[in-house]
Amino acid sequence: MKRKMLILTVLCPLIALVARPASGQAGVKVKVPFEFVVADKTLPEGEYLIWWNTDKVFVQNQQGNFVALAFSTSLSERHVGKTCQAVFQCYERRCFLSQVWSPTRAAGRQVRKCHLETLVAKEDLAANKAAPARFTLIAKDTE
């Protein structure tokens, strides 16, 4: 157990340094006015920097701390115009980061559903609750 804690203590700061957005990586800065979930991790309302590479979306809080990492896939079916967007899938009880878009990139990113989102969706369906709502926030480009 001590060895695992030591490994995590050493690796977490290294992952945060490696995961910082590099020049040329797409990214958006967004103020989220509600609690939301990314990769089974609940994040409080606040300002976040979200950026992505070929298969992952990274989330950093306002203090500069790396707070979440989710796998993602490419999206190219729509044009976002001149605005950056963070899209959330909101069920009755929770909202989940779903997509991120930047006008400086040809494609956005679709965040893969996490285990918690799958459970919430099943519960809402079983309880005959309304379909989830899509909520889009305008964001700022980080480039």
Phi and psi restraints in degrees (value plus and minus 20) as a CYANA .aco file:
   2 LYS   PHI     -83.5   -43.5
   2 LYS   PSI     -56.8   -16.8
   3 ARG   PHI     -85.0   -45.0
   3 ARG   PSI     -62.8   -22.8
   4 LYS   PHI     -81.5   -41.5
   4 LYS   PSI     -62.2   -22.2
   5 MET   PHI     -84.0   -44.0
   5 MET   PSI     -60.0   -20.0
   6 LEU   PHI     -83.7   -43.7
   6 LEU   PSI     -64.6   -24.6
   7 ILE   PHI     -81.4   -41.4
   7 ILE   PSI     -65.4   -25.4
   8 LEU   PHI     -83.9   -43.9
   8 LEU   PSI     -59.7   -19.7
   9 THR   PHI     -82.5   -42.5
   9 THR   PSI     -56.2   -16.2
  10 VAL   PHI     -99.9   -59.9
  10 VAL   PSI     -62.4   -22.4
  11 LEU   PHI     -95.1   -55.1
  11 LEU   PSI     -56.6   -16.6
  12 CYS   PHI     -77.7   -37.7
  12 CYS   PSI     -69.3   -29.3
  13 PRO   PHI     -82.7   -42.7
  13 PRO   PSI     -54.0   -14.0
  14 LEU   PHI     -86.9   -46.9
  14 LEU   PSI     -61.7   -21.7
  15 ILE   PHI     -81.1   -41.1
  15 ILE   PSI     -62.9   -22.9
  16 ALA   PHI     -81.6   -41.6
  16 ALA   PSI     -59.7   -19.7
  17 LEU   PHI     -88.2   -48.2
  17 LEU   PSI     -63.4   -23.4
  18 VAL   PHI     -87.4   -47.4
  18 VAL   PSI     -53.1   -13.1
  19 ALA   PHI    -101.9   -61.9
  19 ALA   PSI     -22.8    17.2
  20 ARG   PHI     -82.0   -42.0
  20 ARG   PSI     125.5   165.5
  21 PRO   PHI     -86.3   -46.3
  21 PRO   PSI     106.7   146.7
  22 ALA   PHI    -109.1   -69.1
  22 ALA   PSI     143.5   183.5
  23 SER   PHI     -77.2   -37.2
  23 SER   PSI     112.0   152.0
  24 GLY   PHI      73.4   113.4
  24 GLY   PSI     -30.8     9.2
  25 GLN   PHI    -102.0   -62.0
  25 GLN   PSI     121.3   161.3
  26 ALA   PHI     -90.0   -50.0
  26 ALA   PSI     123.4   163.4
  27 GLY   PHI    -183.7  -143.7
  27 GLY   PSI     134.8   174.8
  28 VAL   PHI    -155.2  -115.2
  28 VAL   PSI     130.1   170.1
  29 LYS   PHI    -132.5   -92.5
  29 LYS   PSI     106.9   146.9
  30 VAL   PHI    -159.6  -119.6
  30 VAL   PSI     120.6   160.6
  31 LYS   PHI    -117.5   -77.5
  31 LYS   PSI      94.1   134.1
  32 VAL   PHI    -119.9   -79.9
  32 VAL   PSI      98.1   138.1
  33 PRO   PHI    -107.8   -67.8
  33 PRO   PSI      -2.2    37.8
  34 PHE   PHI    -171.2  -131.2
  34 PHE   PSI     140.9   180.9
  35 GLU   PHI     -88.3   -48.3
  35 GLU   PSI     122.4   162.4
  36 PHE   PHI    -167.7  -127.7
  36 PHE   PSI     147.8   187.8
  37 VAL   PHI    -139.6   -99.6
  37 VAL   PSI     117.6   157.6
  38 VAL   PHI    -154.3  -114.3
  38 VAL   PSI     103.0   143.0
  39 ALA   PHI      31.3    71.3
  39 ALA   PSI      28.8    68.8
  40 ASP   PHI      46.6    86.6
  40 ASP   PSI      -8.1    31.9
  41 LYS   PHI    -131.9   -91.9
  41 LYS   PSI     102.9   142.9
  42 THR   PHI    -104.4   -64.4
  42 THR   PSI     106.6   146.6
  43 LEU   PHI    -133.7   -93.7
  43 LEU   PSI     122.4   162.4
  44 PRO   PHI     -96.0   -56.0
  44 PRO   PSI     145.4   185.4
  45 GLU   PHI     -78.7   -38.7
  45 GLU   PSI     131.9   171.9
  46 GLY   PHI     135.7   175.7
  46 GLY   PSI    -194.2  -154.2
  47 GLU   PHI    -116.5   -76.5
  47 GLU   PSI     114.2   154.2
  48 TYR   PHI    -153.6  -113.6
  48 TYR   PSI     128.6   168.6
  49 LEU   PHI    -124.0   -84.0
  49 LEU   PSI     103.0   143.0
  50 ILE   PHI    -140.2  -100.2
  50 ILE   PSI     106.8   146.8
  51 TRP   PHI    -158.8  -118.8
  51 TRP   PSI     147.4   187.4
  52 TRP   PHI    -167.4  -127.4
  52 TRP   PSI     138.5   178.5
  53 ASN   PHI    -144.3  -104.3
  53 ASN   PSI    -173.4  -133.4
  54 THR   PHI     -82.7   -42.7
  54 THR   PSI     -49.9    -9.9
  55 ASP   PHI    -163.4  -123.4
  55 ASP   PSI     -11.7    28.3
  56 LYS   PHI    -154.7  -114.7
  56 LYS   PSI     130.3   170.3
  57 VAL   PHI    -135.1   -95.1
  57 VAL   PSI     110.8   150.8
  58 PHE   PHI    -131.2   -91.2
  58 PHE   PSI     124.1   164.1
  59 VAL   PHI    -147.3  -107.3
  59 VAL   PSI     111.1   151.1
  60 GLN   PHI    -144.9  -104.9
  60 GLN   PSI     117.4   157.4
  61 ASN   PHI    -103.4   -63.4
  61 ASN   PSI     158.9   198.9
  62 GLN   PHI     -84.5   -44.5
  62 GLN   PSI     -46.3    -6.3
  63 GLN   PHI    -100.3   -60.3
  63 GLN   PSI     -22.5    17.5
  64 GLY   PHI      70.4   110.4
  64 GLY   PSI     -11.2    28.8
  65 ASN   PHI    -107.9   -67.9
  65 ASN   PSI     116.1   156.1
  66 PHE   PHI     -91.2   -51.2
  66 PHE   PSI     100.4   140.4
  67 VAL   PHI    -138.6   -98.6
  67 VAL   PSI     -37.0     3.0
  68 ALA   PHI    -179.9  -139.9
  68 ALA   PSI     133.0   173.0
  69 LEU   PHI    -161.7  -121.7
  69 LEU   PSI     109.1   149.1
  70 ALA   PHI    -155.0  -115.0
  70 ALA   PSI     127.9   167.9
  71 PHE   PHI     -97.1   -57.1
  71 PHE   PSI     130.9   170.9
  72 SER   PHI    -167.2  -127.2
  72 SER   PSI     146.6   186.6
  73 THR   PHI    -147.5  -107.5
  73 THR   PSI     140.4   180.4
  74 SER   PHI     -95.1   -55.1
  74 SER   PSI     123.0   163.0
  75 LEU   PHI    -147.3  -107.3
  75 LEU   PSI     111.6   151.6
  76 SER   PHI    -158.3  -118.3
  76 SER   PSI      -3.7    36.3
  77 GLU   PHI    -100.7   -60.7
  77 GLU   PSI     -25.4    14.6
  78 ARG   PHI    -161.4  -121.4
  78 ARG   PSI     143.7   183.7
  79 HIS   PHI    -132.7   -92.7
  79 HIS   PSI     109.4   149.4
  80 VAL   PHI    -115.5   -75.5
  80 VAL   PSI     -18.6    21.4
  81 GLY   PHI      53.1    93.1
  81 GLY   PSI    -155.6  -115.6
  82 LYS   PHI    -121.0   -81.0
  82 LYS   PSI     -12.6    27.4
  83 THR   PHI    -129.0   -89.0
  83 THR   PSI     131.7   171.7
  84 CYS   PHI    -110.5   -70.5
  84 CYS   PSI     129.5   169.5
  85 GLN   PHI    -159.8  -119.8
  85 GLN   PSI     124.0   164.0
  86 ALA   PHI    -138.6   -98.6
  86 ALA   PSI     104.4   144.4
  87 VAL   PHI    -131.1   -91.1
  87 VAL   PSI     113.9   153.9
  88 PHE   PHI    -139.1   -99.1
  88 PHE   PSI     120.9   160.9
  89 GLN   PHI    -118.1   -78.1
  89 GLN   PSI      95.1   135.1
  90 CYS   PHI    -133.4   -93.4
  90 CYS   PSI     101.8   141.8
  91 TYR   PHI    -116.1   -76.1
  91 TYR   PSI    -195.8  -155.8
  92 GLU   PHI     -80.5   -40.5
  92 GLU   PSI     -58.1   -18.1
  93 ARG   PHI    -124.1   -84.1
  93 ARG   PSI     -43.4    -3.4
  94 ARG   PHI    -167.7  -127.7
  94 ARG   PSI     135.3   175.3
  95 CYS   PHI    -136.1   -96.1
  95 CYS   PSI     124.7   164.7
  96 PHE   PHI    -147.1  -107.1
  96 PHE   PSI     115.8   155.8
  97 LEU   PHI     -82.2   -42.2
  97 LEU   PSI     107.1   147.1
  98 SER   PHI    -134.5   -94.5
  98 SER   PSI     -65.1   -25.1
  99 GLN   PHI    -165.7  -125.7
  99 GLN   PSI     135.5   175.5
 100 VAL   PHI    -154.9  -114.9
 100 VAL   PSI     121.7   161.7
 101 TRP   PHI    -156.6  -116.6
 101 TRP   PSI     123.6   163.6
 102 SER   PHI    -155.6  -115.6
 102 SER   PSI     115.1   155.1
 103 PRO   PHI     -89.2   -49.2
 103 PRO   PSI     -32.6     7.4
 104 THR   PHI    -106.5   -66.5
 104 THR   PSI     -21.5    18.5
 105 ARG   PHI    -140.3  -100.3
 105 ARG   PSI     125.1   165.1
 106 ALA   PHI     -89.4   -49.4
 106 ALA   PSI     -46.1    -6.1
 107 ALA   PHI    -154.2  -114.2
 107 ALA   PSI     129.5   169.5
 108 GLY   PHI    -112.6   -72.6
 108 GLY   PSI    -191.3  -151.3
 109 ARG   PHI    -146.4  -106.4
 109 ARG   PSI     115.4   155.4
 110 GLN   PHI    -120.8   -80.8
 110 GLN   PSI      97.5   137.5
 111 VAL   PHI     -97.0   -57.0
 111 VAL   PSI     111.2   151.2
 112 ARG   PHI     -86.0   -46.0
 112 ARG   PSI     122.2   162.2
 113 LYS   PHI     -83.1   -43.1
 113 LYS   PSI     115.1   155.1
 114 CYS   PHI    -110.0   -70.0
 114 CYS   PSI     152.8   192.8
 115 HIS   PHI     -78.7   -38.7
 115 HIS   PSI     -63.5   -23.5
 116 LEU   PHI     -82.5   -42.5
 116 LEU   PSI     -61.9   -21.9
 117 GLU   PHI     -83.7   -43.7
 117 GLU   PSI     -60.1   -20.1
 118 THR   PHI     -80.9   -40.9
 118 THR   PSI     -62.9   -22.9
 119 LEU   PHI     -85.0   -45.0
 119 LEU   PSI     -65.5   -25.5
 120 VAL   PHI     -82.3   -42.3
 120 VAL   PSI     -62.2   -22.2
 121 ALA   PHI     -82.4   -42.4
 121 ALA   PSI     -62.3   -22.3
 122 LYS   PHI     -84.7   -44.7
 122 LYS   PSI     -62.3   -22.3
 123 GLU   PHI     -82.2   -42.2
 123 GLU   PSI     -65.0   -25.0
 124 ASP   PHI     -83.7   -43.7
 124 ASP   PSI     -61.1   -21.1
 125 LEU   PHI     -83.7   -43.7
 125 LEU   PSI     -65.2   -25.2
 126 ALA   PHI     -84.3   -44.3
 126 ALA   PSI     -50.4   -10.4
 127 ALA   PHI    -111.5   -71.5
 127 ALA   PSI     -12.6    27.4
 128 ASN   PHI      35.5    75.5
 128 ASN   PSI      18.3    58.3
 129 LYS   PHI    -102.2   -62.2
 129 LYS   PSI     144.8   184.8
 130 ALA   PHI     -80.1   -40.1
 130 ALA   PSI     134.0   174.0
 131 ALA   PHI     -80.6   -40.6
 131 ALA   PSI     131.8   171.8
 132 PRO   PHI     -82.5   -42.5
 132 PRO   PSI     130.3   170.3
 133 ALA   PHI    -119.5   -79.5
 133 ALA   PSI     128.1   168.1
 134 ARG   PHI    -120.4   -80.4
 134 ARG   PSI     107.5   147.5
 135 PHE   PHI    -142.8  -102.8
 135 PHE   PSI     102.7   142.7
 136 THR   PHI    -131.6   -91.6
 136 THR   PSI     110.1   150.1
 137 LEU   PHI    -129.2   -89.2
 137 LEU   PSI     117.0   157.0
 138 ILE   PHI     -98.0   -58.0
 138 ILE   PSI     115.5   155.5
 139 ALA   PHI    -144.1  -104.1
 139 ALA   PSI     152.7   192.7
 140 LYS   PHI    -124.6   -84.6
 140 LYS   PSI     121.4   161.4
 141 ASP   PHI     -94.1   -54.1
 141 ASP   PSI     121.4   161.4
 142 THR   PHI    -114.4   -74.4
 142 THR   PSI     -24.8    15.2
